[in-house]
Amino acid sequence: MKDSKRNQLIQLLAKHEEDYISGQTLSDKLGISRTAVWKHINELKKDGYQFESAPPEKVIS
């Protein structure tokens, strides 16, 4: 199931690659906790994926 959620996260981020998406929005869309989202993000970083962060006013909620 972990890989499934990770793949869903990758697809969601790829779909919105020009936007900033909040951790809460990702959490809601994937049905997992924000902590789980950030754990997946950290694992993806280890795999070579790159992410940008933004101040709250630029984030899609």
PyMOL Python script that loads the backbone (N, CA, C, O; Angstrom):
from pymol import cmd

cmd.read_pdbstr("""\
ATOM      1  N   MET A   1       0.832  -1.196   0.000  1.00  0.00           N
ATOM      2  CA  MET A   1       0.000   0.000   0.000  1.00  0.00           C
ATOM      3  C   MET A   1       0.868   1.247   0.000  1.00  0.00           C
ATOM      4  O   MET A   1       0.492   2.258  -0.593  1.00  0.00           O
ATOM      5  N   LYS A   2       2.028   1.194   0.658  1.00  0.00           N
ATOM      6  CA  LYS A   2       2.914   2.349   0.700  1.00  0.00           C
ATOM      7  C   LYS A   2       3.265   2.827  -0.694  1.00  0.00           C
ATOM      8  O   LYS A   2       3.182   4.018  -0.991  1.00  0.00           O
ATOM      9  N   ASP A   3       3.660   1.886  -1.555  1.00  0.00           N
ATOM     10  CA  ASP A   3       4.042   2.250  -2.907  1.00  0.00           C
ATOM     11  C   ASP A   3       2.865   2.848  -3.659  1.00  0.00           C
ATOM     12  O   ASP A   3       3.043   3.758  -4.469  1.00  0.00           O
ATOM     13  N   SER A   4       1.673   2.348  -3.400  1.00  0.00           N
ATOM     14  CA  SER A   4       0.486   2.871  -4.052  1.00  0.00           C
ATOM     15  C   SER A   4       0.268   4.340  -3.688  1.00  0.00           C
ATOM     16  O   SER A   4       0.029   5.170  -4.565  1.00  0.00           O
ATOM     17  N   LYS A   5       0.349   4.654  -2.412  1.00  0.00           N
ATOM     18  CA  LYS A   5       0.180   6.044  -1.977  1.00  0.00           C
ATOM     19  C   LYS A   5       1.308   6.910  -2.517  1.00  0.00           C
ATOM     20  O   LYS A   5       1.083   8.055  -2.909  1.00  0.00           O
ATOM     21  N   ARG A   6       2.523   6.366  -2.538  1.00  0.00           N
ATOM     22  CA  ARG A   6       3.669   7.114  -3.065  1.00  0.00           C
ATOM     23  C   ARG A   6       3.461   7.413  -4.548  1.00  0.00           C
ATOM     24  O   ARG A   6       3.733   8.523  -5.006  1.00  0.00           O
ATOM     25  N   ASN A   7       2.981   6.424  -5.291  1.00  0.00           N
ATOM     26  CA  ASN A   7       2.709   6.641  -6.710  1.00  0.00           C
ATOM     27  C   ASN A   7       1.586   7.650  -6.911  1.00  0.00           C
ATOM     28  O   ASN A   7       1.647   8.477  -7.822  1.00  0.00           O
ATOM     29  N   GLN A   8       0.567   7.587  -6.069  1.00  0.00           N
ATOM     30  CA  GLN A   8      -0.518   8.560  -6.140  1.00  0.00           C
ATOM     31  C   GLN A   8       0.012   9.966  -5.852  1.00  0.00           C
ATOM     32  O   GLN A   8      -0.399  10.934  -6.491  1.00  0.00           O
ATOM     33  N   LEU A   9       0.922  10.067  -4.891  1.00  0.00           N
ATOM     34  CA  LEU A   9       1.528  11.353  -4.552  1.00  0.00           C
ATOM     35  C   LEU A   9       2.318  11.888  -5.739  1.00  0.00           C
ATOM     36  O   LEU A   9       2.205  13.066  -6.080  1.00  0.00           O
ATOM     37  N   ILE A  10       3.113  11.035  -6.366  1.00  0.00           N
ATOM     38  CA  ILE A  10       3.891  11.452  -7.540  1.00  0.00           C
ATOM     39  C   ILE A  10       2.963  11.942  -8.648  1.00  0.00           C
ATOM     40  O   ILE A  10       3.216  12.981  -9.258  1.00  0.00           O
ATOM     41  N   GLN A  11       1.899  11.202  -8.908  1.00  0.00           N
ATOM     42  CA  GLN A  11       0.950  11.590  -9.954  1.00  0.00           C
ATOM     43  C   GLN A  11       0.274  12.917  -9.636  1.00  0.00           C
ATOM     44  O   GLN A  11       0.099  13.760 -10.517  1.00  0.00           O
ATOM     45  N   LEU A  12      -0.100  13.097  -8.386  1.00  0.00           N
ATOM     46  CA  LEU A  12      -0.751  14.334  -7.962  1.00  0.00           C
ATOM     47  C   LEU A  12       0.194  15.528  -8.108  1.00  0.00           C
ATOM     48  O   LEU A  12      -0.202  16.584  -8.601  1.00  0.00           O
ATOM     49  N   LEU A  13       1.426  15.355  -7.685  1.00  0.00           N
ATOM     50  CA  LEU A  13       2.401  16.438  -7.807  1.00  0.00           C
ATOM     51  C   LEU A  13       2.728  16.725  -9.272  1.00  0.00           C
ATOM     52  O   LEU A  13       2.894  17.883  -9.655  1.00  0.00           O
ATOM     53  N   ALA A  14       2.820  15.692 -10.080  1.00  0.00           N
ATOM     54  CA  ALA A  14       3.106  15.878 -11.507  1.00  0.00           C
ATOM     55  C   ALA A  14       1.965  16.622 -12.198  1.00  0.00           C
ATOM     56  O   ALA A  14       2.197  17.452 -13.078  1.00  0.00           O
ATOM     57  N   LYS A  15       0.740  16.319 -11.794  1.00  0.00           N
ATOM     58  CA  LYS A  15      -0.436  16.973 -12.370  1.00  0.00           C
ATOM     59  C   LYS A  15      -0.434  18.476 -12.060  1.00  0.00           C
ATOM     60  O   LYS A  15      -0.945  19.280 -12.840  1.00  0.00           O
ATOM     61  N   HIS A  16       0.141  18.841 -10.923  1.00  0.00           N
ATOM     62  CA  HIS A  16       0.167  20.237 -10.481  1.00  0.00           C
ATOM     63  C   HIS A  16       1.597  20.758 -10.393  1.00  0.00           C
ATOM     64  O   HIS A  16       1.923  21.525  -9.487  1.00  0.00           O
ATOM     65  N   GLU A  17       2.448  20.348 -11.326  1.00  0.00           N
ATOM     66  CA  GLU A  17       3.869  20.673 -11.205  1.00  0.00           C
ATOM     67  C   GLU A  17       4.168  22.160 -11.228  1.00  0.00           C
ATOM     68  O   GLU A  17       5.243  22.568 -10.787  1.00  0.00           O
ATOM     69  N   GLU A  18       3.267  22.976 -11.722  1.00  0.00           N
ATOM     70  CA  GLU A  18       3.491  24.426 -11.752  1.00  0.00           C
ATOM     71  C   GLU A  18       2.904  25.129 -10.524  1.00  0.00           C
ATOM     72  O   GLU A  18       3.031  26.345 -10.382  1.00  0.00           O
ATOM     73  N   ASP A  19       2.267  24.368  -9.648  1.00  0.00           N
ATOM     74  CA  ASP A  19       1.601  24.930  -8.474  1.00  0.00           C
ATOM     75  C   ASP A  19       2.276  24.454  -7.188  1.00  0.00           C
ATOM     76  O   ASP A  19       2.971  23.438  -7.168  1.00  0.00           O
ATOM     77  N   TYR A  20       2.055  25.202  -6.137  1.00  0.00           N
ATOM     78  CA  TYR A  20       2.438  24.759  -4.798  1.00  0.00           C
ATOM     79  C   TYR A  20       1.187  24.198  -4.147  1.00  0.00           C
ATOM     80  O   TYR A  20       0.134  24.835  -4.167  1.00  0.00           O
ATOM     81  N   ILE A  21       1.295  23.013  -3.572  1.00  0.00           N
ATOM     82  CA  ILE A  21       0.148  22.360  -2.942  1.00  0.00           C
ATOM     83  C   ILE A  21       0.482  22.132  -1.475  1.00  0.00           C
ATOM     84  O   ILE A  21       1.564  21.648  -1.144  1.00  0.00           O
ATOM     85  N   SER A  22      -0.441  22.479  -0.610  1.00  0.00           N
ATOM     86  CA  SER A  22      -0.184  22.328   0.826  1.00  0.00           C
ATOM     87  C   SER A  22      -0.139  20.862   1.228  1.00  0.00           C
ATOM     88  O   SER A  22      -0.732  19.997   0.583  1.00  0.00           O
ATOM     89  N   GLY A  23       0.577  20.615   2.302  1.00  0.00           N
ATOM     90  CA  GLY A  23       0.627  19.273   2.865  1.00  0.00           C
ATOM     91  C   GLY A  23      -0.746  18.790   3.276  1.00  0.00           C
ATOM     92  O   GLY A  23      -1.054  17.605   3.150  1.00  0.00           O
ATOM     93  N   GLN A  24      -1.572  19.697   3.764  1.00  0.00           N
ATOM     94  CA  GLN A  24      -2.929  19.333   4.170  1.00  0.00           C
ATOM     95  C   GLN A  24      -3.762  18.912   2.969  1.00  0.00           C
ATOM     96  O   GLN A  24      -4.518  17.943   3.046  1.00  0.00           O
ATOM     97  N   THR A  25      -3.630  19.634   1.860  1.00  0.00           N
ATOM     98  CA  THR A  25      -4.363  19.270   0.641  1.00  0.00           C
ATOM     99  C   THR A  25      -3.921  17.905   0.138  1.00  0.00           C
ATOM    100  O   THR A  25      -4.751  17.077  -0.238  1.00  0.00           O
ATOM    101  N   LEU A  26      -2.609  17.669   0.131  1.00  0.00           N
ATOM    102  CA  LEU A  26      -2.099  16.356  -0.282  1.00  0.00           C
ATOM    103  C   LEU A  26      -2.635  15.268   0.638  1.00  0.00           C
ATOM    104  O   LEU A  26      -3.054  14.203   0.184  1.00  0.00           O
ATOM    105  N   SER A  27      -2.616  15.548   1.930  1.00  0.00           N
ATOM    106  CA  SER A  27      -3.113  14.609   2.923  1.00  0.00           C
ATOM    107  C   SER A  27      -4.581  14.261   2.667  1.00  0.00           C
ATOM    108  O   SER A  27      -4.966  13.092   2.668  1.00  0.00           O
ATOM    109  N   ASP A  28      -5.384  15.292   2.448  1.00  0.00           N
ATOM    110  CA  ASP A  28      -6.819  15.092   2.202  1.00  0.00           C
ATOM    111  C   ASP A  28      -7.060  14.284   0.933  1.00  0.00           C
ATOM    112  O   ASP A  28      -7.889  13.373   0.925  1.00  0.00           O
ATOM    113  N   LYS A  29      -6.351  14.607  -0.126  1.00  0.00           N
ATOM    114  CA  LYS A  29      -6.558  13.930  -1.405  1.00  0.00           C
ATOM    115  C   LYS A  29      -6.089  12.475  -1.372  1.00  0.00           C
ATOM    116  O   LYS A  29      -6.660  11.620  -2.049  1.00  0.00           O
ATOM    117  N   LEU A  30      -5.058  12.200  -0.589  1.00  0.00           N
ATOM    118  CA  LEU A  30      -4.513  10.843  -0.524  1.00  0.00           C
ATOM    119  C   LEU A  30      -5.117  10.003   0.600  1.00  0.00           C
ATOM    120  O   LEU A  30      -4.951   8.783   0.628  1.00  0.00           O
ATOM    121  N   GLY A  31      -5.818  10.662   1.529  1.00  0.00           N
ATOM    122  CA  GLY A  31      -6.422   9.938   2.642  1.00  0.00           C
ATOM    123  C   GLY A  31      -5.401   9.439   3.647  1.00  0.00           C
ATOM    124  O   GLY A  31      -5.584   8.391   4.267  1.00  0.00           O
ATOM    125  N   ILE A  32      -4.309  10.208   3.806  1.00  0.00           N
ATOM    126  CA  ILE A  32      -3.270   9.859   4.772  1.00  0.00           C
ATOM    127  C   ILE A  32      -2.938  11.102   5.596  1.00  0.00           C
ATOM    128  O   ILE A  32      -3.355  12.205   5.242  1.00  0.00           O
ATOM    129  N   SER A  33      -2.204  10.937   6.673  1.00  0.00           N
ATOM    130  CA  SER A  33      -1.854  12.070   7.528  1.00  0.00           C
ATOM    131  C   SER A  33      -0.810  12.958   6.855  1.00  0.00           C
ATOM    132  O   SER A  33      -0.116  12.526   5.935  1.00  0.00           O
ATOM    133  N   ARG A  34      -0.706  14.203   7.323  1.00  0.00           N
ATOM    134  CA  ARG A  34       0.341  15.102   6.807  1.00  0.00           C
ATOM    135  C   ARG A  34       1.719  14.540   7.116  1.00  0.00           C
ATOM    136  O   ARG A  34       2.649  14.683   6.323  1.00  0.00           O
ATOM    137  N   THR A  35       1.845  13.903   8.266  1.00  0.00           N
ATOM    138  CA  THR A  35       3.118  13.275   8.627  1.00  0.00           C
ATOM    139  C   THR A  35       3.483  12.206   7.598  1.00  0.00           C
ATOM    140  O   THR A  35       4.637  12.120   7.178  1.00  0.00           O
ATOM    141  N   ALA A  36       2.520  11.401   7.193  1.00  0.00           N
ATOM    142  CA  ALA A  36       2.769  10.366   6.188  1.00  0.00           C
ATOM    143  C   ALA A  36       3.161  10.996   4.851  1.00  0.00           C
ATOM    144  O   ALA A  36       4.036  10.483   4.153  1.00  0.00           O
ATOM    145  N   VAL A  37       2.512  12.108   4.496  1.00  0.00           N
ATOM    146  CA  VAL A  37       2.869  12.814   3.251  1.00  0.00           C
ATOM    147  C   VAL A  37       4.329  13.214   3.300  1.00  0.00           C
ATOM    148  O   VAL A  37       5.065  12.974   2.343  1.00  0.00           O
ATOM    149  N   TRP A  38       4.765  13.821   4.398  1.00  0.00           N
ATOM    150  CA  TRP A  38       6.144  14.297   4.486  1.00  0.00           C
ATOM    151  C   TRP A  38       7.141  13.147   4.558  1.00  0.00           C
ATOM    152  O   TRP A  38       8.277  13.284   4.106  1.00  0.00           O
ATOM    153  N   LYS A  39       6.728  12.022   5.120  1.00  0.00           N
ATOM    154  CA  LYS A  39       7.609  10.843   5.093  1.00  0.00           C
ATOM    155  C   LYS A  39       7.804  10.371   3.655  1.00  0.00           C
ATOM    156  O   LYS A  39       8.916  10.026   3.256  1.00  0.00           O
ATOM    157  N   HIS A  40       6.722  10.358   2.882  1.00  0.00           N
ATOM    158  CA  HIS A  40       6.833   9.983   1.469  1.00  0.00           C
ATOM    159  C   HIS A  40       7.698  10.991   0.709  1.00  0.00           C
ATOM    160  O   HIS A  40       8.527  10.605  -0.114  1.00  0.00           O
ATOM    161  N   ILE A  41       7.502  12.272   0.986  1.00  0.00           N
ATOM    162  CA  ILE A  41       8.300  13.321   0.332  1.00  0.00           C
ATOM    163  C   ILE A  41       9.786  13.105   0.641  1.00  0.00           C
ATOM    164  O   ILE A  41      10.625  13.185  -0.256  1.00  0.00           O
ATOM    165  N   ASN A  42      10.105  12.837   1.885  1.00  0.00           N
ATOM    166  CA  ASN A  42      11.507  12.621   2.262  1.00  0.00           C
ATOM    167  C   ASN A  42      12.098  11.397   1.571  1.00  0.00           C
ATOM    168  O   ASN A  42      13.261  11.416   1.168  1.00  0.00           O
ATOM    169  N   GLU A  43      11.322  10.349   1.433  1.00  0.00           N
ATOM    170  CA  GLU A  43      11.805   9.165   0.718  1.00  0.00           C
ATOM    171  C   GLU A  43      12.012   9.477  -0.766  1.00  0.00           C
ATOM    172  O   GLU A  43      12.975   9.019  -1.380  1.00  0.00           O
ATOM    173  N   LEU A  44      11.096  10.260  -1.328  1.00  0.00           N
ATOM    174  CA  LEU A  44      11.247  10.638  -2.732  1.00  0.00           C
ATOM    175  C   LEU A  44      12.490  11.506  -2.936  1.00  0.00           C
ATOM    176  O   LEU A  44      13.166  11.399  -3.959  1.00  0.00           O
ATOM    177  N   LYS A  45      12.785  12.358  -1.966  1.00  0.00           N
ATOM    178  CA  LYS A  45      14.008  13.171  -2.038  1.00  0.00           C
ATOM    179  C   LYS A  45      15.231  12.271  -2.072  1.00  0.00           C
ATOM    180  O   LYS A  45      16.172  12.523  -2.825  1.00  0.00           O
ATOM    181  N   LYS A  46      15.222  11.227  -1.263  1.00  0.00           N
ATOM    182  CA  LYS A  46      16.332  10.268  -1.258  1.00  0.00           C
ATOM    183  C   LYS A  46      16.474   9.578  -2.607  1.00  0.00           C
ATOM    184  O   LYS A  46      17.573   9.188  -3.000  1.00  0.00           O
ATOM    185  N   ASP A  47      15.356   9.430  -3.315  1.00  0.00           N
ATOM    186  CA  ASP A  47      15.364   8.802  -4.637  1.00  0.00           C
ATOM    187  C   ASP A  47      15.720   9.788  -5.748  1.00  0.00           C
ATOM    188  O   ASP A  47      15.747   9.422  -6.923  1.00  0.00           O
ATOM    189  N   GLY A  48      15.994  11.040  -5.375  1.00  0.00           N
ATOM    190  CA  GLY A  48      16.428  12.018  -6.360  1.00  0.00           C
ATOM    191  C   GLY A  48      15.388  13.031  -6.801  1.00  0.00           C
ATOM    192  O   GLY A  48      15.695  13.927  -7.587  1.00  0.00           O
ATOM    193  N   TYR A  49      14.169  12.907  -6.312  1.00  0.00           N
ATOM    194  CA  TYR A  49      13.154  13.906  -6.652  1.00  0.00           C
ATOM    195  C   TYR A  49      13.501  15.220  -5.965  1.00  0.00           C
ATOM    196  O   TYR A  49      14.076  15.232  -4.877  1.00  0.00           O
ATOM    197  N   GLN A  50      13.146  16.327  -6.612  1.00  0.00           N
ATOM    198  CA  GLN A  50      13.401  17.645  -6.040  1.00  0.00           C
ATOM    199  C   GLN A  50      12.080  18.363  -5.825  1.00  0.00           C
ATOM    200  O   GLN A  50      11.164  18.274  -6.643  1.00  0.00           O
ATOM    201  N   PHE A  51      11.999  19.070  -4.720  1.00  0.00           N
ATOM    202  CA  PHE A  51      10.781  19.781  -4.359  1.00  0.00           C
ATOM    203  C   PHE A  51      11.112  21.210  -3.981  1.00  0.00           C
ATOM    204  O   PHE A  51      12.206  21.503  -3.500  1.00  0.00           O
ATOM    205  N   GLU A  52      10.159  22.092  -4.203  1.00  0.00           N
ATOM    206  CA  GLU A  52      10.282  23.470  -3.757  1.00  0.00           C
ATOM    207  C   GLU A  52       9.185  23.718  -2.726  1.00  0.00           C
ATOM    208  O   GLU A  52       8.109  23.124  -2.783  1.00  0.00           O
ATOM    209  N   SER A  53       9.477  24.585  -1.810  1.00  0.00           N
ATOM    210  CA  SER A  53       8.451  24.980  -0.843  1.00  0.00           C
ATOM    211  C   SER A  53       8.161  26.463  -1.041  1.00  0.00           C
ATOM    212  O   SER A  53       8.932  27.186  -1.672  1.00  0.00           O
ATOM    213  N   ALA A  54       7.043  26.892  -0.494  1.00  0.00           N
ATOM    214  CA  ALA A  54       6.618  28.280  -0.672  1.00  0.00           C
ATOM    215  C   ALA A  54       5.916  28.767   0.572  1.00  0.00           C
ATOM    216  O   ALA A  54       5.405  27.970   1.359  1.00  0.00           O
ATOM    217  N   PRO A  55       5.891  30.095   0.756  1.00  0.00           N
ATOM    218  CA  PRO A  55       5.115  30.640   1.867  1.00  0.00           C
ATOM    219  C   PRO A  55       3.632  30.348   1.667  1.00  0.00           C
ATOM    220  O   PRO A  55       3.182  30.168   0.536  1.00  0.00           O
ATOM    221  N   PRO A  56       2.878  30.302   2.747  1.00  0.00           N
ATOM    222  CA  PRO A  56       1.463  29.912   2.691  1.00  0.00           C
ATOM    223  C   PRO A  56       0.618  30.682   1.662  1.00  0.00           C
ATOM    224  O   PRO A  56      -0.318  30.115   1.099  1.00  0.00           O
ATOM    225  N   GLU A  57       0.924  31.935   1.412  1.00  0.00           N
ATOM    226  CA  GLU A  57       0.078  32.705   0.488  1.00  0.00           C
ATOM    227  C   GLU A  57       0.184  32.238  -0.959  1.00  0.00           C
ATOM    228  O   GLU A  57      -0.661  32.605  -1.775  1.00  0.00           O
ATOM    229  N   LYS A  58       1.187  31.446  -1.301  1.00  0.00           N
ATOM    230  CA  LYS A  58       1.333  30.942  -2.672  1.00  0.00           C
ATOM    231  C   LYS A  58       0.837  29.510  -2.822  1.00  0.00           C
ATOM    232  O   LYS A  58       0.890  28.946  -3.915  1.00  0.00           O
ATOM    233  N   VAL A  59       0.363  28.928  -1.752  1.00  0.00           N
ATOM    234  CA  VAL A  59       0.015  27.516  -1.739  1.00  0.00           C
ATOM    235  C   VAL A  59      -1.457  27.320  -2.085  1.00  0.00           C
ATOM    236  O   VAL A  59      -2.325  28.064  -1.628  1.00  0.00           O
ATOM    237  N   ILE A  60      -1.716  26.301  -2.903  1.00  0.00           N
ATOM    238  CA  ILE A  60      -3.094  25.907  -3.206  1.00  0.00           C
ATOM    239  C   ILE A  60      -3.618  25.137  -1.997  1.00  0.00           C
ATOM    240  O   ILE A  60      -2.979  24.202  -1.516  1.00  0.00           O
ATOM    241  N   SER A  61      -4.772  25.539  -1.523  1.00  0.00           N
ATOM    242  CA  SER A  61      -5.338  24.799  -0.389  1.00  0.00           C
ATOM    243  C   SER A  61      -6.622  24.125  -0.780  1.00  0.00           C
ATOM    244  O   SER A  61      -7.244  23.455   0.044  1.00  0.00           O
TER     245      SER A  61
END
""", "prot")
cmd.dss("prot")
cmd.show_as("cartoon", "prot")
cmd.util.cbc("prot")
cmd.orient("prot")
